[in-house]
Amino acid sequence: MKKSYVRIMAVSALLIACLCALSLSACTENGADVNVSVPTESDTLANPEIQEIIERGVLRVGVKEDIPGFGFFNPETDQYEGLEIDLARLLAEDILNDRDAVEFTPVTADTRGDLLDAKQIDLVIATFTIREERKEFWNFSQYYFVDAVGLMVNNDSGLEGLSDFDGKTVAVTAGSITREAIERHIVDMSYDIAVNFLEFPTNQDCVVALIEGQIDAFSVDKVILLGFLNDDLRILPDSFNAQEYGIATRLSSPYLTGFVDDFITQVKADGRLEQLKAENKVID
């Protein structure tokens, strides 16, 4: 009997050790390590990160304000709208039981990381692409949208593809990875061209510069270009550097990261994500 008891206790200890080891190294679908176990709904609501949001009574989210279909501030309604706005509202509903308990802060590619690090916002849902080098600074959820970089030009530009861009100037937004993507694509395709780049603070600034003839093309994710398309502009067939959008949180917020990642898993599984994409006309 004594030997049996010892054997049972040894097996129990082994099982407990295995469970502890698993809980110390959880990771999201995109591979970003989170050094705690992904929390369940019950223990997430009890953790300090979520509790702080509950006590504050509002979820603070960094979003774009100039990208129709994703994050856009509509001056006619005085409201934010788009896929990423809808995702933020659903998150607020999950955490605070109120889809309107969300505070939107406009961000750009150049400011979103700094605002997150400064704890002025809780998370970022702003066409933030998941990249290995960015995981050194922020946590990311699994992706909720996949897109690729494209080029927009004026109809009368005579430009048909990136290979025609020798000596041309392309507008990109400050803090974006677009320039790097174009330069890599030029090398990959062995194009013998030299392209100039000009940075602008926002996408809207890039579009204005294109219309006014200050630059030859505007380059950013294709779905963003679609939001600015009009009768005088066209998008070239070039498509490169496919990338995934994820929700960014601070490295010091593992429980919130786990909660957000579980949220994306759920909206994918129950069809709400596809429904929101269709409603906002941003099918990937």
MOVEN-V70278 format. One record per backbone hydrogen bond with DSSP energy under -1.0 kcal/mol. NH is the residue of the N-H (numbers start at 0). CO is the residue of the C=O. If there is no record, write none. Layout:
BEGIN
<<NH:CO> <NH:CO>>
END
This chain:
BEGIN
<<4:0> <5:1> <6:2> <7:3> <8:4> <9:5> <10:6> <11:7> <12:8> <13:9> <14:10> <15:11> <16:12> <17:13> <18:14> <19:15> <20:16> <21:17> <22:18> <23:19> <24:21> <25:33> <27:31> <30:27> <33:25> <43:39> <44:40> <46:43> <50:46> <51:47> <52:48> <53:49> <54:50> <55:51> <56:52> <58:100> <60:102> <61:122> <62:104> <66:70> <69:66> <70:66> <71:80> <72:64> <73:78> <77:73> <78:73> <80:71> <82:68> <84:69> <85:81> <86:82> <87:83> <88:84> <89:85> <90:86> <91:87> <92:88> <93:89> <94:90> <95:91> <96:92> <100:97> <101:99> <102:58> <104:60> <106:62> <111:107> <114:110> <115:111> <116:112> <117:113> <118:115> <119:114> <121:59> <122:59> <123:247> <124:61> <129:243> <134:130> <136:133> <137:133> <138:248> <140:246> <143:244> <146:242> <148:239> <149:219> <151:217> <152:233> <154:231> <156:153> <163:160> <164:161> <166:193> <167:164> <169:195> <170:216> <171:197> <173:199> <175:172> <180:176> <181:177> <182:178> <183:179> <184:180> <185:181> <186:182> <187:183> <188:184> <189:186> <190:185> <192:190> <195:167> <197:169> <199:171> <205:201> <206:202> <207:203> <208:204> <209:205> <210:206> <211:207> <212:209> <213:208> <215:168> <216:168> <217:151> <218:170> <221:147> <224:220> <225:221> <227:224> <232:229> <233:152> <235:150> <239:148> <242:146> <244:144> <245:127> <247:123> <248:138> <252:249> <256:252> <257:253> <258:254> <259:255> <260:256> <261:257> <262:258> <263:259> <264:260> <265:261> <266:262> <267:263> <268:264> <269:265> <272:266> <274:270> <275:271> <276:272> <277:273> <278:274> <279:275> <281:276>>
END
